[in-house]
Amino acid sequence: MKGYFAQVRRAGFDIGLSVGKLTTAMVDVLSQLPPGATLSKEVVMQHLGLLGQMSKTRDVNAAWNSAKRQVVREHPGRFCLDGKVLRSASAMKDRPQEKLSSAGHRKLAVLAAKEDMTPDALLGCLISSWRGVNK
């Protein structure tokens, strides 16, 4: 069936759907997926049906990148971006923390001592101020 649609597109017939509308459709599908579902482009494209099959690959890729960012902005409690990978927010909580080198621990301890704080409290302040700036 996909081969047929490819032939139709090559013949000059297109569905004329913009990347923005495809992004909106992808965001709608992502927001309706159950919490345990796999968050992948393939799953979303299956839910889009003919709309996804008739769209050009470059349009689908551009819409997917935009949809990931948009769904994270609209539903921060459910989704988060781990680099370029879309993950559920609950999966990120279970993820182990990144390791800090021993030199990094020493530098953090020295900086925390200068500020009369614990290293954990200092990191919390730094992260909260970073989030405030990047909103």
Secondary structure, DSSP 8 states (H G I E B T S, - for coil): -HHHHHHHHHTT------HHHHHHHHHHHHHHS-TTS---HHHHHHHHTHHHHHS-HHHHHHHHHHHHHHHHHH-TTTEEEETTEEEEHHHHHHS------HHHHHHHHHHHHHTTS-HHHHHHHHHHHHHHHT-
